[in-house]
Every structure is written in structure tokens, then in C-alpha cells.
Amino acid sequence: MDNSFSIPSTIITGVGASKQVGEQAKRLGGTNALLVTDPGIAKIGYAEQIAQHLNNAGIATSIFSNVTPDPTLQNVTDGLNLYHADNCNVIVSLGGGSAIDCGKGIAVKLTNVGEFADYMGVDKIPNPGAPLIAIPTTGGTGSEVSKVTVITDTDHNVKMMLSSPCLLASVALVDPLLSLTTPPHLTAAVGVDALTHAIEAYISKRAQPITDALALKAIHLISGSLRQAWADGENISARTDMMIGASIAGMAFSNSSVALVHGMSRPIGAHFHIHHGLSNSVLLLDVMEFSVVGTPQRFADIARAMGEPIDGLSPMKQADLAISAVDRLVTDIQMPRLGEIGIDKEKFEQVIEQMAADAIASGSPANNPRQATQEEIVSLYRKCFSPRIT
């Protein structure tokens, strides 16, 4: 089994870490930066703030702020055009996973010929991307430290997942101060998304000793701080633990891969344009219940990491405590069900078979400890869509 492990060469964490963007851009040889972000981050002033840090270091900055949720091929093309028009030589991605994934897409398109579809899958990108600094603003995706990007082909309703060390950012700046304005509903969604990354990294068939250690630490940090970050967005301690936990989870899943939740999540995003973090979050609990029999000991480890009292119990009862702990957590932070996030049920039923087929085709379900047939995935989709039976 391949136990290689790849992360950015420089990761700076802590309050105020984003202020080092100018220094790091200069170190990478940057003179003109393309700042990639989304309209929301631009509106609250974070883009101008980062641009000012770059300008203070003598680096001219062009702001591309049109990244959509779940970035598209058109987003990447538009960013590339501005990069070339303004003679940029370094990219700074600021925002959630969408902005950072778009920045990764721009970076690799600058150094590789062909289409994104040519590089779908694992380790198919020949050349490292252009210099990229990733600055997350949510405690969620872990994209700032992962070797994965997801770009949506809107013409074919396909989310293209690419995984390669060539996608790694050169620098990740993880600053909890940038997450303070994340509203509660988004804090909940991206927080459970980060927990999903950690859990799937740990139960994945491709898990390895380094990712195991990171995943369990991420589970501990996220489960211990998400409620507080959701209840009080200005809780610096909780926000810090969430940001670090999300980054650690990103390092873990990027190197061990994800599993059934992510395989089922991508088709939901492609067909219904649901935020990736939210579509992961509304699937996690039911997929855990499906998967637990495949690796009860690992689920017991998850329960322990979440602070559950597992001593003296049978392996399956220990494992079940992981599911009940996640159930309480998503209830406490008012996570919706799949059927409560604006998806039309009639259309859902029309595409459910195709979504299940697409989930299997993505490859991620093959890493799950319990293998799922297409029919079982269809049943899981329907279960997730329905109100939870307690």
C-alpha cells in the first residue's frame, strides 16, 4: 500500500497569521498577485485587507472575486484571463473551499496543457501549479492543506475531483480571526464537513499511521469546539480549535482519501448546486450507521476521541457511541436533513439512480469499510432525505 504523505511546505497558524501574506508572496518571487475570492468575502472587506498586506510588501494585487459556490470551469477560465491580463506571477486564494479550489485550478492550468477532464482522478497532473498561497476563512474544508480540488463542469452536471501533490498550495496561512464573521448555519455546515473529513480519513481503507494520528486529533478538536463556535462566533478559542482541526483533517483525508459520504455528496452538488460542505454534513450520520459494521474498532476509536465513555463495553456498543455522539452534535447545532435544504423531491427521485451510479463511479465509495451497491446507495439517499426516526 502507498503510504506517501504530502502537505504544503509552509503552514503558518494562529491569530494574525494572514498578515504574513506579503512576506510569503515575496519569498515565492511574487511581484503581481492574483487574489482569488468570492463576493461575500469581498463584501465584508477581507479581500481588501489581504490586498493591503500584499501592497505593503510591494506586491501589486488584482482581485478576482467572482468565484461561485462549488467553483466552475468558467470561474477558472475567468481567473486565468485576469492573471494573464495583469501579468500576475503568484496566486493568493482567500475564502472557503470554493475560492481555494478555484485558485488551485488556476494554478495548475497555468503549468499544464489539456482540459480538466484529462486530469480527473488520482495523480494524473504532470506539473506542479504556479505559486499559490491559500488563506481559509472558515473552519471547514481543509483545502488550504490538501492535494485535492473539485471543479464543476456545469454543462454535464459533473463535479470533477482531481487529486495530486501538484495541487498543493505553496503556503497555507490559517488565521482564526478570519472565521469570526462566519454565520451560525455556515459554521455548522463546514464544521460537520470537517468532522466528516476526519472520520472518513480514519475509516478509509487507505488510512495510514500518519493520517490516523491526524484524523483522531481533528475529531477531538472539532467535536470539542463546534458547539461553542456555532453558539458564539466570536469565541476565539473555539474558532482556533475549529480552524486547526479542519486543517489537520484536511491533511488526513488528502492523504488517506475519503469514502462513501463524499462519493454520495458530489452528485448532490452537481445536480442541485448544494454547497459541498452542506451536502457532506446532511449525509454523515446515516452513512456512519451504514458503515459501522465494517470497522467497529475504528468507530470505537472515534467515540473515544469524542470523549465518549467506552471502557467496559463490547466493541459494537463502543462503536455505536460514535454514532450517538455525532447524532447529539448535529442536533445541538441544528443541522438540517437532506430533505430540508431546498431540494425538490420529485426531481430528486428522477435523478437518484444516476446519482448513485455517479457516486460509485467517483471511486470514493471503494474506500468505505462496508461496500455499498448502487441499490444500497439509492436507499441511503432516500433515508437521508426523510426525517430522522429517533
C-alpha positions in Angstrom: 0.0 0.0 0.0 1.2 3.5 -0.8 1.8 5.4 2.4 3.1 8.6 0.8 2.2 11.8 2.6 2.1 15.3 1.1 1.3 18.7 2.6 2.3 22.3 1.8 5.9 23.0 2.5 4.9 26.0 4.7 2.0 26.1 7.1 1.6 29.1 9.5 -1.2 29.0 12.0 -2.5 31.3 14.8 -4.1 34.7 15.3 -2.8 37.1 12.8 -1.2 34.5 10.5 -2.8 36.1 7.4 -0.7 39.3 7.9 2.3 37.3 6.6 0.9 37.0 3.1 3.1 39.8 1.7 6.2 38.3 3.2 5.4 34.9 1.9 4.4 36.1 -1.6 7.8 37.9 -1.9 9.6 34.7 -0.7 7.9 32.9 -3.6 9.2 35.5 -6.0 5.8 37.3 -6.4 5.6 40.8 -7.7 2.0 40.8 -9.0 -0.6 38.8 -7.2 -4.0 37.5 -8.3 -6.2 37.4 -5.3 -9.0 34.8 -5.8 -12.0 35.1 -3.6 -15.8 35.2 -3.6 -18.3 38.1 -3.5 -19.2 37.5 0.2 -15.6 37.7 1.3 -15.0 40.8 -0.8 -18.1 42.4 0.6 -17.0 42.1 4.3 -13.6 43.6 3.5 -11.3 40.7 3.9 -10.1 40.8 0.3 -9.1 44.5 0.6 -7.4 43.7 3.9 -5.3 41.0 2.3 -4.6 43.2 -0.7 -3.3 45.9 1.6 -0.9 43.4 3.3 0.4 42.5 -0.2 0.7 46.1 -1.3 2.6 46.9 1.9 5.1 44.4 0.8 5.4 46.0 -2.6 3.2 43.5 -4.4 0.6 44.8 -6.8 -2.7 43.0 -6.5 -5.6 42.2 -8.8 -8.8 40.9 -7.2 -10.9 38.3 -8.8 -14.0 38.0 -6.7 -16.5 36.1 -8.8 -15.9 32.6 -7.5 -19.2 30.8 -7.1 -20.1 28.1 -4.5 -18.6 24.9 -5.9 -16.3 26.6 -8.5 -16.9 26.0 -12.1 -14.7 25.7 -15.2 -15.9 29.2 -16.2 -14.6 30.6 -12.8 -11.2 29.1 -13.5 -11.2 30.5 -17.1 -12.1 34.0 -15.9 -9.5 33.9 -13.2 -6.9 32.8 -15.7 -7.8 35.6 -18.1 -7.2 38.2 -15.4 -4.0 36.6 -14.3 -2.6 36.9 -17.8 -4.1 40.4 -18.4 -2.4 41.8 -15.3 0.9 39.9 -15.7 0.5 38.1 -12.3 3.1 35.7 -11.1 1.6 34.5 -7.8 -1.9 33.5 -6.7 -3.5 34.1 -3.3 -6.7 32.2 -2.6 -8.9 33.7 0.2 -12.1 32.1 1.4 -13.7 28.8 1.9 -13.1 25.7 -0.1 -14.6 27.2 -3.3 -12.1 30.1 -3.5 -9.2 27.9 -2.6 -10.2 25.1 -5.1 -10.6 27.7 -7.8 -7.1 29.1 -7.0 -5.7 25.5 -7.3 -7.5 25.1 -10.6 -6.0 28.3 -12.0 -2.5 27.4 -10.7 -2.4 24.0 -12.4 -3.9 25.3 -15.7 -1.0 27.7 -15.9 1.5 24.9 -16.0 -0.4 22.0 -17.6 -1.9 21.7 -21.1 -5.2 20.0 -21.8 -8.6 20.0 -20.2 -9.5 19.4 -16.5 -11.3 16.2 -17.6 -7.9 14.8 -18.6 -6.7 15.0 -15.0 -9.7 13.7 -13.2 -8.8 11.1 -10.6 -5.6 10.5 -8.7 -2.1 11.6 -9.7 -2.8 12.5 -13.3 -1.4 16.0 -13.3 2.2 16.1 -14.6 3.4 19.5 -13.5 3.2 21.4 -10.2 1.0 24.5 -10.3 2.1 28.1 -10.2 3.0 29.6 -6.7 -0.2 29.6 -4.6 -0.9 30.9 -1.1 -4.1 29.6 0.5 -5.9 31.5 3.3 -9.0 29.9 4.7 -11.9 31.9 6.2 -13.9 29.0 7.6 -13.1 26.1 9.8 -14.2 23.5 7.4 -12.8 22.3 4.1 -9.1 21.9 4.8 -8.5 22.8 1.2 -5.6 25.0 2.2 -3.5 21.9 3.0 -5.0 19.3 0.8 -3.8 18.0 -2.6 -7.4 17.8 -3.8 -9.6 20.2 -5.8 -13.2 19.8 -7.1 -14.2 21.8 -10.2 -17.8 21.6 -11.6 -18.5 21.1 -15.2 -21.9 22.8 -15.4 -22.5 21.6 -19.0 -22.6 18.0 -17.9 -23.6 18.3 -14.2 -20.3 16.6 -13.1 -18.1 17.6 -10.2 -14.6 16.7 -11.3 -12.3 15.6 -8.5 -8.6 15.9 -9.0 -6.0 14.6 -6.5 -2.3 15.2 -6.9 0.6 16.7 -5.0 0.8 19.1 -7.9 -2.3 20.8 -6.5 -0.7 21.6 -3.1 -0.5 25.3 -2.1 3.0 26.6 -1.6 1.9 28.2 1.6 -1.1 27.9 3.9 -1.9 30.7 6.3 -4.5 29.6 8.9 -5.8 32.6 10.8 -8.8 32.1 13.1 -9.6 35.8 13.1 -10.8 35.4 9.5 -13.5 33.0 10.6 -15.2 35.2 13.2 -17.8 36.5 10.7 -18.9 33.0 9.6 -22.7 32.9 10.3 -24.0 30.0 12.6 -25.6 28.0 9.8 -22.4 28.0 7.8 -20.3 27.4 10.9 -22.4 24.3 11.4 -22.2 23.0 7.8 -18.5 23.5 7.3 -17.8 22.2 10.8 -19.6 18.9 10.2 -17.9 18.8 6.8 -14.5 19.0 8.6 -15.6 16.3 11.0 -16.6 14.2 8.0 -13.2 14.6 6.5 -11.6 13.4 9.8 -14.0 10.4 10.2 -13.7 9.3 6.6 -9.9 9.6 6.7 -9.8 7.4 9.7 -12.2 4.7 8.4 -10.9 4.7 4.9 -9.3 1.5 3.6 -6.3 3.7 2.5 -5.7 5.1 6.0 -2.1 5.0 7.3 -0.4 5.7 10.6 0.2 9.4 10.0 -3.3 10.1 8.8 -4.7 8.1 11.7 -3.0 10.3 14.2 -4.1 13.5 12.5 -7.7 12.3 12.0 -8.2 11.3 15.6 -6.7 14.7 16.8 -9.0 16.5 14.3 -12.0 14.6 15.6 -11.1 15.5 19.2 -10.7 19.2 18.3 -13.7 19.6 16.1 -16.2 17.7 18.3 -14.9 19.7 21.4 -15.3 23.1 19.8 -18.0 23.1 17.2 -20.9 23.7 19.5 -19.1 26.7 21.1 -18.1 28.2 17.7 -21.7 27.8 16.5 -23.2 29.4 19.6 -20.7 32.3 19.9 -19.0 33.2 16.7 -16.5 35.5 18.5 -15.2 32.7 20.7 -11.6 32.9 19.7 -10.6 29.7 21.4 -13.3 27.7 19.8 -12.7 29.3 16.4 -8.9 28.5 16.7 -9.6 24.8 17.5 -12.0 24.6 14.6 -9.6 26.1 12.2 -6.7 23.9 13.3 -9.0 20.9 13.4 -10.2 21.5 9.9 -6.6 21.9 8.6 -5.5 18.7 10.3 -8.5 16.9 8.9 -7.6 18.2 5.5 -4.0 16.8 5.8 -5.5 13.5 6.8 -8.2 12.9 4.2 -5.9 14.4 1.4 -3.5 11.5 2.0 -5.8 8.7 3.0 -8.7 9.6 0.7 -12.4 9.9 1.6 -15.2 7.3 1.4 -18.9 6.9 0.9 -20.1 10.2 2.2 -18.1 12.1 -0.3 -19.0 9.8 -3.1 -22.7 10.4 -2.4 -22.2 14.1 -1.8 -20.7 15.2 -5.1 -23.7 14.2 -7.3 -26.0 16.1 -4.9 -23.9 19.2 -5.5 -23.7 18.6 -9.3 -27.4 18.2 -9.7 -28.8 20.6 -7.1 -25.9 23.1 -6.7 -25.8 22.5 -2.9 -22.7 23.7 -1.1 -20.2 20.8 -0.8 -19.9 21.2 3.0 -23.6 21.1 3.5 -24.2 18.1 1.3 -21.5 16.2 3.2 -23.0 17.2 6.5 -26.5 16.1 5.8 -25.2 12.6 4.8 -22.7 11.9 7.6 -24.9 10.4 10.3 -26.9 7.9 8.2 -23.8 6.8 6.3 -22.0 6.2 9.6 -24.8 3.9 10.7 -24.5 2.0 7.4 -20.7 1.7 7.6 -20.1 0.9 11.3 -20.3 -2.9 11.0 -17.3 -2.8 8.5 -14.9 -1.5 11.1 -16.3 -1.3 14.7 -12.9 -0.9 16.3 -12.2 2.2 14.3 -15.6 3.6 15.2 -14.8 2.9 18.9 -11.6 4.9 18.5 -13.7 7.8 17.1 -16.0 7.5 20.1 -13.1 7.7 22.4 -11.7 10.8 20.5 -15.1 12.5 21.0 -14.9 11.9 24.8 -17.4 9.0 25.0 -17.1 6.6 28.0 -16.4 3.4 26.1 -14.5 1.3 28.7 -16.1 -2.0 29.6 -18.4 -2.1 26.6 -18.5 -4.6 23.8 -16.8 -3.5 20.5 -20.1 -2.8 18.8 -21.5 -0.9 21.7 -18.3 1.2 21.8 -18.7 1.8 18.0 -22.4 2.8 18.4 -21.3 5.5 20.8 -19.6 7.3 17.9 -22.9 7.4 16.1 -24.8 8.7 19.1 -22.2 11.3 19.7 -22.4 12.6 16.2 -26.2 12.5 16.4 -26.2 14.7 19.5 -23.7 17.1 17.9 -25.7 17.7 14.7 -28.9 18.0 16.8 -27.3 20.6 19.1 -26.2 22.8 16.2 -29.5 22.4 14.3 -28.2 20.7 11.2 -31.0 20.1 8.7 -31.8 16.8 7.0 -31.2 16.3 3.3 -34.9 16.9 2.6 -34.8 20.2 4.4 -32.3 22.1 2.3 -34.4 23.1 -0.7 -34.1 20.0 -2.9 -37.3 19.3 -4.9 -38.3 15.7 -4.0 -39.7 14.9 -7.5 -36.5 15.9 -9.2 -34.6 14.1 -6.5 -36.4 10.9 -7.4 -35.8 11.4 -11.1 -32.0 11.6 -10.7 -31.5 9.3 -7.7 -30.4 6.3 -9.8 -28.0 8.4 -11.8 -26.6 10.0 -8.6 -26.0 6.5 -7.1 -24.2 5.4 -10.3 -22.1 8.6 -10.3 -21.2 8.1 -6.6 -19.8 4.7 -7.3 -18.0 5.9 -10.5 -16.2 8.6 -8.4 -14.2 5.9 -6.7 -14.6 7.2 -3.2 -17.1 4.5 -2.0 -14.5 1.9 -2.7 -12.6 3.2 0.3 -15.5 2.6 2.6 -15.2 -0.2 5.2 -18.6 -1.5 4.2 -19.1 -1.6 0.4 -22.3 -0.3 -0.9 -24.2 -1.4 -4.0 -26.0 1.0 -6.3 -29.3 -0.1 -4.8 -28.0 0.4 -1.2 -26.8 3.9 -2.1 -30.3 4.7 -3.5 -31.8 3.5 -0.2 -29.3 5.7 1.7 -30.2 8.7 -0.3 -33.9 8.2 0.5 -33.1 7.6 4.2 -31.1 10.8 4.4 -33.9 12.7 2.6 -36.5 11.6 5.2 -37.0 13.0 8.7 -34.8 11.1 11.2 -36.6 8.5 13.2 -35.5 8.6 16.9 
